[in-house]
Amino acid sequence: PLRQCAGCGTPFSEAPAFYDALQGQVLCDRCGGPGPQFLRFGGATLGALADLQETALEDSRDLHLAAVTAREAAMFTGHLLAAHLPRPLRSLELIAAVSKRE
C-alpha cells in the first residue's frame, strides 16, 4: 500500500503524497489534497517506509534516513497507530514540538 496510490493505482514518486486519516489510505497528489483528514508527506518518506516494510528487522539497523524523512516517517507511523488505539498518542505532540525546534 505504500508503493502506489490507493485511489488510482499510480506508483508513488518523489512527489508529495497524502494519508487520508478517515479512510486509512495513502493517495497521490491528484487523489488526495487539502482538507482536515489529509496529512501530507514527501515521496521519499513513503519510499523509505515501503523499503522498511520489505527489510528484515536485523537489516533495518543499517538503514539511515535523512532528518526530514525520519521526522515525517515518525509522524506518519504515529498517525497510523493512533487510528487503531482507543486514545490519542501523546508522543505525536512530542514529535510535533521537537520538529518545530529543528
Secondary structure as UniProt FT lines:
FT   TURN            6..8
FT   STRAND          17..20
FT   TURN            21..24
FT   STRAND          25..27
FT   TURN            29..31
FT   TURN            36..37
FT   STRAND          38..41
FT   HELIX           43..53
FT   HELIX           57..60
FT   TURN            61..62
FT   HELIX           67..82
FT   TURN            83..84
FT   HELIX           90..101
//
